[in-house]
């Protein structure tokens, strides 16, 4: 985030009471990247979520973009819920409001559902190798809060089918 802040794409904000915690918001320059960013996030979910290569990094906070990129507005019709995700040291949340989504770095005020999960398990979810229900059942994740909102969570996002990159791939005809 410091890099994005240095480049003038985000700036620090303080969430309103009672949270009063630091978060980031897009600047005008960051907002103008709006149409390109979800496309890049979808590309990453499709082409870069196979087994991590030695030189690649993965930051759970990138899910703030991934959630928006894969959001299914129709599946969220009529839902009003606030989901908080705690992935290792990173905390972010998604506010679903009748078919719209807002995702923000930082904790949520009064979340309806809180999910706590490790980074590698979270990467496995993003890559489609497992489900949140499986992670909760085997103790790799925990969830608390509104059970109805938790049950709807898996319907809200449509992940692209992961693909593997290789130098020898020919473009699809």
C-alpha positions as CSV (number, residue, x, y, z in Angstrom):
1,X,0.0,0.0,0.0
2,X,2.9,2.4,0.7
3,X,3.9,2.0,-3.0
4,X,0.4,2.9,-4.2
5,X,0.3,5.8,-1.7
6,X,3.7,7.0,-3.0
7,X,2.4,6.8,-6.6
8,X,-0.7,8.9,-5.7
9,X,-3.2,6.1,-6.3
10,X,-4.4,5.8,-2.7
11,X,-4.4,7.9,0.5
12,X,-4.8,7.1,4.1
13,X,-8.2,7.7,5.8
14,X,-9.5,7.2,9.3
15,X,-12.7,5.2,9.5
16,X,-15.5,6.9,11.4
17,X,-16.3,6.0,15.1
18,X,-16.4,3.6,16.7
19,X,-13.6,1.9,14.6
20,X,-11.4,5.0,14.2
21,X,-8.8,2.8,12.4
22,X,-6.6,3.6,9.5
23,X,-7.7,2.5,6.0
24,X,-7.0,3.5,2.4
25,X,-9.2,5.2,-0.2
26,X,-8.5,5.8,-3.9
27,X,-7.4,9.1,-5.1
28,X,-8.8,10.6,-8.3
29,X,-5.9,9.0,-10.2
30,X,-6.7,5.7,-8.6
31,X,-10.4,6.0,-9.4
32,X,-9.6,6.5,-13.1
33,X,-7.9,3.1,-13.1
34,X,-11.3,1.7,-12.2
35,X,-12.2,-0.1,-15.4
36,X,-8.7,-1.6,-15.9
37,X,-8.3,-2.9,-12.3
38,X,-11.1,-5.5,-12.2
39,X,-10.0,-6.8,-15.6
40,X,-6.4,-7.3,-14.2
41,X,-7.8,-8.9,-11.1
42,X,-9.9,-11.4,-13.2
43,X,-6.8,-12.1,-15.3
44,X,-4.8,-12.8,-12.1
45,X,-7.4,-15.1,-10.7
46,X,-7.5,-17.0,-14.0
47,X,-3.9,-17.1,-15.0
48,X,-1.8,-16.6,-11.9
49,X,-3.4,-18.7,-9.2
50,X,-1.7,-22.0,-10.0
51,X,1.1,-23.2,-7.8
52,X,3.1,-20.1,-6.8
53,X,6.4,-19.7,-8.6
54,X,9.5,-18.9,-6.5
55,X,9.7,-15.3,-7.6
56,X,6.0,-14.6,-7.2
57,X,4.3,-13.1,-4.2
58,X,0.8,-13.2,-3.0
59,X,-0.8,-10.6,-0.7
60,X,-4.2,-11.5,0.8
61,X,-5.2,-7.9,0.7
62,X,-5.3,-8.1,-3.1
63,X,-8.7,-9.8,-2.5
64,X,-10.2,-6.3,-2.1
65,X,-9.9,-6.1,-5.9
66,X,-10.6,-9.8,-6.6
67,X,-13.9,-9.6,-4.6
68,X,-15.1,-6.7,-6.8
69,X,-13.9,-8.4,-10.0
70,X,-15.8,-11.6,-9.3
71,X,-18.9,-10.2,-7.7
72,X,-22.2,-11.5,-8.9
73,X,-24.6,-8.6,-8.4
74,X,-27.6,-10.7,-9.3
75,X,-26.8,-13.2,-6.6
76,X,-26.6,-10.4,-4.1
77,X,-30.1,-9.0,-4.8
78,X,-31.9,-8.3,-1.6
79,X,-28.8,-9.0,0.6
80,X,-27.5,-6.4,3.1
81,X,-24.5,-7.8,4.8
82,X,-21.0,-6.7,6.0
83,X,-18.3,-9.3,5.8
84,X,-14.9,-8.9,7.5
85,X,-11.9,-11.0,6.4
86,X,-8.9,-11.6,8.6
87,X,-6.2,-13.2,6.5
88,X,-2.9,-13.4,8.5
89,X,-2.1,-9.8,9.4
90,X,-4.3,-8.3,6.7
91,X,-7.9,-7.2,7.4
92,X,-10.4,-6.1,4.8
93,X,-14.1,-6.1,4.4
94,X,-16.9,-6.2,1.9
95,X,-20.2,-4.4,2.3
96,X,-23.0,-6.0,0.2
97,X,-26.0,-3.8,-0.3
98,X,-28.8,-5.1,-2.6
99,X,-26.6,-6.1,-5.6
100,X,-23.8,-3.7,-5.0
101,X,-20.4,-4.2,-3.4
102,X,-17.9,-2.0,-1.6
103,X,-14.6,-3.4,-0.6
104,X,-12.2,-1.7,1.8
105,X,-8.8,-2.4,3.4
106,X,-9.2,-2.3,7.2
107,X,-11.7,-3.7,9.7
108,X,-15.4,-3.4,9.4
109,X,-17.7,-1.6,12.0
110,X,-20.1,-4.2,13.3
111,X,-19.6,-7.0,10.7
112,X,-22.4,-9.4,10.2
113,X,-19.8,-12.2,9.5
114,X,-16.1,-12.4,10.4
115,X,-13.9,-14.9,8.6
116,X,-10.4,-15.8,9.9
117,X,-8.1,-17.8,7.7
118,X,-4.4,-18.4,6.9
119,X,-2.8,-17.1,3.8
120,X,-2.1,-20.4,2.0
121,X,-5.6,-21.6,2.7
122,X,-7.0,-18.3,1.4
123,X,-4.9,-18.6,-1.7
124,X,-6.4,-22.1,-2.2
125,X,-9.9,-20.7,-2.0
126,X,-9.0,-18.0,-4.6
127,X,-7.5,-20.7,-6.8
128,X,-10.7,-22.8,-6.5
129,X,-8.8,-25.7,-4.9
130,X,-11.1,-25.8,-1.9
131,X,-14.2,-24.1,-0.5
132,X,-14.7,-22.0,2.6
133,X,-17.0,-24.6,4.0
134,X,-14.2,-27.3,3.7
135,X,-11.7,-24.9,5.3
136,X,-14.1,-24.3,8.2
137,X,-14.9,-28.0,8.6
138,X,-11.2,-29.0,8.7
139,X,-10.3,-26.2,11.1
140,X,-8.2,-24.2,8.6
141,X,-10.6,-21.3,8.9
142,X,-13.2,-20.0,11.3
143,X,-16.4,-17.9,10.8
144,X,-18.6,-16.2,13.3
145,X,-21.7,-14.1,13.0
146,X,-25.0,-14.3,11.0
147,X,-25.2,-17.9,9.7
148,X,-27.7,-16.9,6.9
149,X,-25.3,-14.3,5.6
150,X,-22.4,-16.8,5.8
151,X,-24.4,-19.4,3.8
152,X,-25.0,-16.8,1.0
153,X,-21.3,-15.8,0.8
154,X,-20.3,-18.6,-1.6
155,X,-23.0,-17.6,-4.1
156,X,-21.8,-14.0,-4.3
157,X,-18.6,-14.5,-6.3
158,X,-17.9,-16.2,-9.6
159,X,-14.3,-17.2,-9.8
160,X,-12.9,-17.8,-13.3
161,X,-11.6,-21.3,-14.0
162,X,-7.9,-21.2,-13.3
163,X,-5.6,-21.8,-16.2
164,X,-1.8,-22.5,-16.3
165,X,0.5,-20.2,-18.2
166,X,3.3,-21.6,-20.4
167,X,5.5,-20.1,-23.1
168,X,4.4,-22.7,-25.6
169,X,0.7,-21.8,-25.4
170,X,-0.8,-20.7,-28.7
171,X,-3.6,-18.1,-28.6
172,X,-7.1,-19.5,-28.8
173,X,-8.6,-19.3,-32.3
